Amino acid sequence: MFRQTLIKLPTRGVSTRAFSTTVRAMAAGDTGSPPKTGGQGDAFQQRERANEDYAIRRREQEKLLELRKKINEQQDHLKKLSDHIDELTKEQGGEKN
């Protein structure tokens, strides 16, 4: 009778999985975990934040340089157009020069 109960036990709801995994959670004080006080964080976080800020500033500087270049090109184009208009008005004698 005891042998029969041992044979029946493993078939009842026993998981066939050999191991289980858990979600990785960061404990207080681990590298990369947020500080309790909401302060600066550890050196790794500060360095990562500094690198991200540097990359953002570089992208913004590149965008500003492109915009300045476009503005200069447009100003040159407007200058050429105004010179052309002045030449046309001189040829037609529309203005006293």
ROGUDO-608289 format. One record per residue (C-alpha): residue in one letter; x, y, z. Coordinates in steps of 0.05 Angstrom, whole numbers, padded with zeros to 5 digits, always signed. Layout:
AXYZ ...
END
This chain:
M+00000+00000+00000 F+00056+00048+00016 R+00088+00032-00051 Q+00024+00049-00087 T+00020+00118-00054 L+00092+00135-00073 I+00079+00117-00145 K+00016+00161-00148 L+00047+00222-00113 P+00093+00246-00169 T+00037+00246-00220 R-00004+00296-00180 G+00010+00367-00201 V+00086+00362-00196 S+00119+00408-00246 T+00163+00376-00298 R+00206+00437-00301 A+00276+00425-00275 F+00290+00496-00254 S+00256+00563-00252 T+00280+00633-00266 T+00263+00696-00229 V+00262+00768-00251 R+00327+00803-00236 A+00316+00858-00186 M+00366+00910-00164 A+00377+00917-00090 A+00394+00982-00057 G+00467+00999-00068 D+00476+00956-00130 T+00512+00988-00189 G+00461+01022-00232 S+00405+01020-00182 P+00369+01085-00168 P+00389+01119-00103 K+00340+01119-00045 T+00345+01193-00033 G+00338+01213-00106 G+00408+01242-00107 Q+00463+01237-00158 G+00472+01162-00156 D+00536+01123-00160 A+00596+01138-00203 F+00572+01092-00259 Q+00506+01130-00265 Q+00541+01197-00263 R+00589+01176-00318 E+00532+01149-00360 R+00491+01212-00351 A+00552+01254-00369 N+00563+01214-00432 E+00490+01221-00453 D+00492+01296-00439 Y+00555+01303-00480 A+00525+01265-00539 I+00463+01309-00536 R+00504+01373-00535 R+00545+01348-00594 R+00482+01334-00635 E+00453+01402-00617 Q+00518+01437-00637 E+00517+01400-00704 K+00445+01421-00715 L+00461+01493-00698 L+00520+01494-00746 E+00475+01466-00801 L+00422+01519-00787 R+00474+01575-00788 K+00501+01549-00854 K+00430+01549-00883 I+00417+01619-00857 N+00482+01644-00889 E+00464+01611-00955 Q+00394+01642-00954 Q+00422+01711-00937 D+00471+01705-00995 H+00414+01685-01041 L+00372+01745-01017 K+00430+01791-01028 K+00438+01766-01100 L+00364+01774-01112 S+00363+01845-01086 D+00424+01862-01129 H+00389+01832-01189 I+00327+01873-01175 D+00369+01936-01169 E+00402+01921-01237 L+00334+01911-01269 T+00306+01976-01242 K+00369+02014-01266 E+00362+01984-01336 Q+00289+02003-01340 G+00301+02073-01313 G+00246+02065-01261 E+00285+02097-01205 K+00330+02158-01205 N+00399+02134-01186 
END
